[in-house]
């Protein structure tokens, strides 16, 4: 299995809007972190769709190692 790039080792706060669909970058190559810009083309990675249940601030994973994708679960604390 391919290993994603790590854009940063801290979550990214994002103000999301109820009902809106977001596409989280899983490869780490996107220039629009934490969201997909199509940079995964030609890799084994695909973006993950997330639909906001309500308007609020959420913390999206930026290290790409979360087990709770697309949201941060603290996995960045164990990375070298």
C-alpha positions in Angstrom: 0.0 0.0 0.0 1.2 3.5 -0.9 2.2 5.9 1.9 0.7 9.4 1.7 2.7 12.6 1.8 2.5 14.6 5.1 1.6 18.2 4.3 1.7 19.1 8.0 1.6 17.3 11.4 -1.3 19.3 12.9 -5.0 19.3 12.1 -6.5 22.0 9.9 -9.5 23.9 11.3 -12.2 24.4 8.6 -15.5 26.3 8.9 -17.9 23.9 7.2 -21.5 24.6 6.0 -24.4 22.3 6.7 -25.3 20.2 3.6 -22.2 21.1 1.7 -20.0 18.2 0.4 -16.2 18.4 0.8 -13.6 16.2 -0.8 -10.7 15.5 1.6 -7.3 14.8 0.1 -5.9 11.4 1.2 -2.7 11.5 -0.8 -1.2 14.6 0.7 -0.2 16.1 -2.6 -3.0 18.7 -3.0 -2.0 22.3 -3.0 -5.5 23.1 -1.5 -5.0 21.1 1.8 -6.9 19.6 3.4 -9.0 19.2 0.3 -8.5 17.5 -3.0 -7.2 19.4 -6.1 -6.8 16.3 -8.3 -3.1 15.8 -7.5 -3.8 12.1 -6.7 -4.1 11.3 -10.4 -1.9 8.3 -11.3 -1.6 7.2 -7.6 -3.5 4.6 -5.6 -5.2 7.3 -3.6 -8.8 8.7 -4.0 -10.4 11.7 -2.2 -12.9 11.0 0.5 -16.3 12.6 0.4 -17.6 14.3 3.5 -21.0 16.0 3.8 -21.4 18.4 6.6 -24.3 17.6 9.0 -24.3 21.1 10.5 -22.4 24.4 10.2 -19.4 24.4 12.6 -15.7 24.3 12.8 -14.1 20.8 12.3 -10.5 19.7 12.4 -9.5 17.9 9.2 -6.5 15.6 9.2 -3.4 17.1 7.5 -0.9 14.3 8.3 -3.0 11.8 6.2 -2.5 9.0 8.8 -5.8 9.4 10.8 -7.9 6.3 11.4 -11.0 8.6 11.6 -10.7 10.0 8.1 -11.3 12.7 7.1 -11.1 14.2 10.7 -8.1 14.3 12.9 -7.8 11.6 15.6 -4.4 12.6 16.9 -2.3 10.2 14.8 0.1 13.0 14.0 1.4 12.8 17.6 3.0 9.4 16.8 4.7 10.4 13.5 8.5 10.9 13.3 
